[in-house]
Amino acid sequence: MKKFFFVTLGLLSEAGDSFSEKINKLKEEGKLSAEEAKKYIDEFKKYQQELKVKFEQQLERTLEKVKTVKNEEIEAVKKRIEDLEKEIEKLKKESQKKK
């Protein structure tokens, strides 16, 4: 899960770098003014940051759900072990009575 998180953040970063390079190239070619280029890059960085925050929030919710499920499973296993231990003790007592 952590690997996925870092890969996604890396892709977002690469996308930003690629976008900035293309905008700067358009600016150098005279197809965009410096102000337009800065505006597009700033807007993209803002959008990129919003995506990062949303992704992190979703990841946190997902991890919390996984953690909750695991905790529930652990509690169920603990309960089963306790029940089995009680059954073993009961069988031991019955066995001792027969002797």
Order of alpha helices (4+ residues) and beta strands (2+ residues): alpha-alpha
